[in-house]
Amino acid sequence: MIRHLCKLAWNRKRANALTAFQIFISFLIVFITASLAVDKANTYRQPLGFSYEDRWVVEFREDRARPAPSEAEVPNRRQIYQTLEEFDWVESVAAVDRAAIPYGFTRYGFDIGGQMVYHGYVSDELHEVFDLELVSGRWFSEEDAALDWEPLVITQPLSEELFGHEDPIGQQIEEWGGDDRDGRVIGVVSAYRRSGELSDTEFFMLARLEDDYSHHVHFVVTVRPDTPLAAQEQIFKRLKAMAPWYIVDITTLEEDRASSFKLTLTYLFAAGVVSVLVMGMVALSLSGVLWQRTTLRIEEIGLRRALGGSAASIYAQLTGEMLVVASIGVIAGLLLVLQFPLLELLDYTGGTYALSIALAALIIYGLVIVCSLYPGRLACQVRPVEALHHE
């Protein structure tokens, strides 16, 4: 049967060439879209490393449009801590720089053995605010201020990349470029996916935020569940009263997470729209081709019915011919897709690659079967007497 279908497809190779090419292009587009979706789905399931619910971010920065205040008029970090902790609905407060704030865009990084490692500065209270899971070692403490080397807390994926199965505690990171001091590992957390659930896997390390840190600092506040957003107005008024010349901006990590999701999913949505449009055009083309073939082969179909051919066998033949043509396009696309890892065009795991190929092929074959339903029904309704009246 398959050999017969292949022979029929070959006899109409000129008519089938355009259809096979359309299937080829559709397979490539669907594969790329499926691979993006599968990769993001796998990435989403990875541990985030921190909690974002009921966490508010308070940005307290100088307004450069106003005259610079004197040093005595600028509140220090400890004063801001105390002010924020005075609210009854605030459970804990921590400070982070812009490069460590979750769902932010600022990045500081350096290269270690060809791998980009990002880092940020955080205060001693961050592990309580974010519920970080400490795998080994310890967290930062006030005693670290007296060290002549830089204490570092790294993520478990980075520990495995740098030290393998060795104990990372006390290991020196020579490439550390945060300041003039050498960096040494004092602790390992399970994860800290600062860019969010849909971000690519990245290596991250945390350094201690000293009291004299002069760069832009954010404050992360853990509030009690069901705290109304109207409470942000109280924080705003209290901080503005301390420093009227400063800008106070308050957001929630849930809002920042939603914005990050929208930004990341934009290109996935665009790829999906393109795939749907292409698949729609291919579906119309396939339906038209099958309908035309059914119309032109009424005499042949009628004679087969007169010789005892069943409607199911005729439908199976018409659908089988299109599946053979579709297989030519899918195989051609598969041969091209298999070259992507060699050319380093797509950096996916083997499981993601295989699943994306299977989904793309399944969608293409499903489309062919659906498009053959109506023309196949027309073929099944052809009566033998119609072949006698067909010119």
C-alpha positions in Angstrom: 0.0 0.0 0.0 2.7 2.5 1.0 4.7 1.6 -2.2 1.6 2.3 -4.3 1.0 5.6 -2.6 4.6 6.6 -3.1 4.3 5.7 -6.8 1.1 7.8 -7.1 2.9 10.8 -5.4 5.8 10.4 -7.8 3.6 10.3 -10.9 2.2 13.7 -9.8 5.6 15.1 -8.7 5.2 18.4 -10.5 1.9 19.1 -8.9 3.1 17.8 -5.5 6.4 19.8 -5.5 4.7 23.1 -4.4 2.7 21.3 -1.6 5.9 19.6 -0.3 7.7 23.0 -0.3 4.9 24.5 1.7 5.0 21.7 4.2 8.8 22.1 4.4 8.5 25.9 5.3 5.7 25.2 7.7 7.7 22.5 9.5 10.6 24.8 10.0 8.4 27.6 11.4 6.4 25.3 13.6 9.6 23.7 14.9 11.2 27.0 15.9 8.0 28.1 17.6 7.6 24.7 19.4 11.3 24.7 20.5 10.9 28.2 22.0 7.8 27.2 23.8 9.2 23.9 25.1 12.4 25.6 26.2 10.5 28.2 28.1 8.3 25.6 29.7 11.3 23.6 30.9 12.9 26.8 32.2 9.8 27.8 34.0 9.8 24.5 36.0 13.3 25.1 37.3 13.6 26.4 41.0 13.4 30.2 41.2 15.4 30.4 44.5 13.5 33.2 46.1 10.0 34.2 47.1 8.3 37.2 45.4 4.8 37.1 47.0 4.2 40.0 49.5 7.5 41.6 48.6 7.7 45.3 47.9 10.6 47.2 46.3 11.3 50.7 47.6 13.5 52.8 45.4 15.0 55.8 47.3 17.3 57.9 45.1 18.4 61.5 44.8 16.6 63.8 42.4 19.4 65.2 40.3 17.1 68.0 39.0 17.3 69.6 42.5 20.2 71.1 44.3 22.3 68.5 46.0 21.6 68.3 49.8 24.4 68.5 52.4 25.8 65.3 53.8 24.1 65.8 57.1 20.7 66.0 55.4 21.0 62.7 53.6 19.5 59.8 55.6 21.8 56.8 55.8 20.8 53.2 55.2 20.3 52.4 58.8 17.8 55.3 59.3 15.8 54.1 56.3 15.8 50.5 57.7 14.4 51.8 61.0 11.8 53.9 59.3 10.5 51.0 57.3 10.6 48.6 60.2 8.4 50.9 62.2 5.3 50.0 60.2 3.2 47.2 61.8 2.6 45.4 58.6 6.3 45.2 57.7 8.0 41.9 58.7 11.5 42.3 57.4 13.7 44.7 55.3 16.8 44.1 53.2 18.9 46.2 50.8 20.1 45.2 47.4 21.9 47.0 44.6 20.4 47.4 41.1 22.3 44.3 39.8 20.8 42.0 42.4 17.2 43.2 42.4 14.9 40.5 41.0 13.4 41.1 37.5 15.7 44.1 37.0 17.7 44.9 33.8 21.0 46.1 35.2 23.8 43.5 35.2 27.3 43.3 36.5 29.3 40.3 35.3 32.7 38.8 34.5 34.0 35.8 32.6 35.1 32.6 34.3 36.4 30.0 31.9 34.2 31.1 29.1 31.1 31.3 31.2 29.5 34.7 32.1 29.0 35.0 35.9 26.7 37.8 37.2 26.9 39.3 40.6 25.2 41.8 42.9 25.6 43.2 46.4 23.0 42.5 49.1 22.6 43.1 52.8 22.8 40.6 55.7 19.0 40.4 55.9 18.3 39.3 52.3 18.1 35.6 53.0 15.3 36.2 55.5 13.4 38.5 53.1 13.6 36.2 50.1 13.5 32.9 52.0 16.7 31.8 50.3 17.6 28.1 50.7 21.1 27.7 52.1 22.6 24.5 50.8 25.9 24.7 52.6 28.1 27.1 54.4 26.6 30.3 56.0 25.1 33.6 55.1 26.7 37.1 55.5 27.0 38.6 59.0 28.4 41.8 60.5 31.7 40.0 61.3 32.4 39.9 57.6 33.2 43.6 57.6 36.5 42.9 59.3 37.7 40.4 56.7 40.5 41.3 54.4 38.9 39.3 51.6 35.5 39.4 50.0 32.9 36.9 51.2 30.8 35.4 48.5 27.6 33.4 48.4 27.1 31.5 45.1 24.4 29.4 43.6 24.5 25.7 43.4 24.7 25.5 39.6 27.7 27.9 39.7 29.3 25.8 42.5 29.0 22.6 40.3 30.4 24.5 37.3 33.5 25.8 39.1 34.3 23.1 41.7 32.4 20.0 40.6 31.8 17.7 43.5 34.4 19.4 45.7 33.4 21.4 48.8 33.1 25.0 47.6 33.3 26.5 51.1 36.5 28.4 51.5 37.4 28.1 47.8 38.9 31.2 46.2 37.5 32.8 43.1 40.5 34.5 41.5 38.4 36.1 38.7 36.3 38.0 41.2 36.4 41.7 40.1 34.0 43.4 42.5 36.8 45.2 44.3 40.5 44.9 45.1 40.0 42.1 47.6 40.1 38.4 46.8 36.8 36.6 46.7 36.1 33.4 48.7 33.0 31.3 49.0 31.3 31.2 52.4 27.9 29.8 51.4 25.9 28.2 48.6 22.2 28.8 47.9 20.1 26.4 45.8 19.3 29.1 43.2 18.9 32.8 42.6 17.3 33.2 39.2 17.3 37.0 39.4 15.9 37.5 35.9 12.8 35.4 36.6 11.2 32.0 35.8 11.4 32.5 32.0 15.0 33.6 31.9 17.8 31.5 30.6 19.9 29.7 33.2 22.6 32.0 34.4 25.3 31.8 37.0 25.0 34.2 39.9 27.0 35.2 43.0 26.1 37.5 45.8 28.5 39.8 47.6 28.0 41.6 51.0 26.7 45.2 50.8 28.9 47.3 53.0 27.7 50.3 54.9 29.8 52.7 52.7 28.4 51.3 49.5 27.8 54.4 47.3 25.9 53.0 44.4 22.2 52.9 43.8 20.4 50.8 46.4 16.9 49.4 46.6 15.1 48.2 49.7 13.0 45.0 49.6 10.3 44.9 52.2 8.4 41.7 53.3 4.8 42.7 54.2 2.1 40.7 55.9 -0.3 38.8 53.6 -3.3 40.8 52.4 -1.6 44.1 53.2 -3.5 46.6 51.0 -1.5 48.5 48.3 -2.8 51.7 49.9 -0.2 51.2 52.6 2.5 52.1 50.1 1.3 55.7 50.4 2.3 55.6 54.1 5.8 54.6 53.1 6.0 57.3 50.5 4.9 60.1 52.8 7.3 58.9 55.6 10.3 58.8 53.3 9.5 62.0 51.6 9.3 63.7 55.0 12.8 62.5 55.7 14.2 63.7 52.5 11.9 65.9 50.3 14.6 66.2 47.6 14.7 62.4 47.1 12.6 60.4 44.7 10.6 57.5 46.2 9.2 54.8 43.9 7.4 51.8 45.3 6.5 48.7 43.3 5.7 45.0 44.2 7.8 42.1 43.0 4.6 40.6 41.7 4.1 43.6 39.4 7.7 43.4 38.3 7.3 39.7 37.6 4.2 40.3 35.5 6.0 43.0 33.5 9.0 40.6 32.9 6.6 37.9 31.8 4.9 40.2 29.3 8.3 41.3 27.8 9.6 37.7 27.5 6.3 36.3 26.1 6.1 39.0 23.4 8.4 37.3 21.0 6.8 33.9 21.7 3.4 35.4 20.9 4.8 37.0 17.7 6.3 33.6 16.7 2.9 31.9 17.4 1.0 34.4 15.3 3.4 33.9 12.4 3.0 30.1 12.8 -0.8 30.3 12.9 -0.9 32.5 9.8 1.4 30.2 7.8 -0.4 27.1 8.9 -3.7 28.8 7.9 -2.4 29.5 4.4 -1.1 25.9 4.1 -4.4 24.6 5.3 -6.3 26.6 2.6 -3.8 25.4 0.0 -4.1 21.7 1.0 -7.9 21.9 1.1 -7.9 23.5 -2.3 -5.5 20.9 -3.8 -7.4 18.0 -2.4 -10.8 19.4 -3.5 -9.4 19.9 -7.0 -8.0 16.4 -7.2 -11.3 15.0 -6.0 -13.2 16.9 -8.7 -10.8 15.9 -11.5 -10.8 12.2 -10.4 -14.6 11.7 -10.2 -14.4 9.2 -13.1 -11.6 7.2 -11.4 -13.4 7.2 -8.1 -16.7 6.2 -9.6 -15.1 3.2 -11.4 -13.4 2.1 -8.2 -16.8 2.2 -6.4 -18.4 0.2 -9.3 -15.7 -2.4 -9.0 -16.5 -2.8 -5.3 -14.1 -0.3 -3.7 -15.4 0.9 -0.3 -15.7 4.6 0.6 -13.2 4.1 3.4 -10.5 2.7 1.0 -11.0 5.7 -1.3 -10.7 8.1 1.6 -7.6 6.3 2.9 -6.0 6.6 -0.6 -6.5 10.3 -0.9 -5.4 11.0 2.6 -2.4 8.6 2.2 -1.2 10.4 -0.9 -1.2 13.7 1.0 0.6 12.2 3.9 3.3 10.9 1.6 3.7 14.4 0.1 3.7 15.9 3.6 6.4 13.3 4.7 8.7 14.6 1.9 8.4 18.1 3.2 8.8 17.0 6.9 11.9 14.8 6.1 13.5 17.7 4.2 12.8 20.0 7.1 14.1 17.4 9.5 17.4 17.1 7.6 17.9 20.8 7.9 16.9 21.1 11.5 19.4 18.4 12.5 22.1 20.7 11.3 21.2 23.4 13.7 23.2 22.0 16.7 26.2 21.5 14.5 26.0 25.1 13.3 25.3 26.3 17.0 22.1 28.1 15.8 20.0 26.8 18.7 21.4 25.9 22.1 18.9 23.4 23.5 19.2 20.1 25.3 18.6 16.9 23.5 15.2 16.3 25.2 14.0 19.8 24.2 15.2 19.3 20.6 13.5 15.8 20.3 10.2 17.0 21.8 10.1 20.1 19.5 10.7 17.9 16.4 8.0 15.5 17.5 5.5 18.3 18.2 6.2 20.0 14.8 5.8 16.7 12.9 2.6 15.9 14.9 1.1 19.3 14.1 1.9 19.0 10.4 0.5 15.5 10.0 -2.6 16.5 12.0 -3.1 19.5 9.7 -2.9 17.3 6.7 -5.5 14.8 8.1 -7.9 17.6 9.1 -7.6 19.3 5.7 -8.4 16.0 3.9 -11.7 15.5 5.9 -14.0 17.5 3.6 -12.4 16.5 0.2 -12.4 12.9 1.4 -16.1 13.1 2.3 -16.8 14.4 -1.2 -14.9 11.4 -2.7 -16.8 9.0 -0.5 -20.1 10.4 -1.8 -19.3 9.8 -5.4 -21.7 7.2 -6.9 -20.7 4.8 -9.8 -23.4 6.3 -12.1 -21.7 9.7 -11.8 -18.6 8.3 -13.6 -20.7 7.4 -16.6 -22.0 11.0 -17.0 -18.5 12.6 -16.4 -16.9 14.1 -19.5 
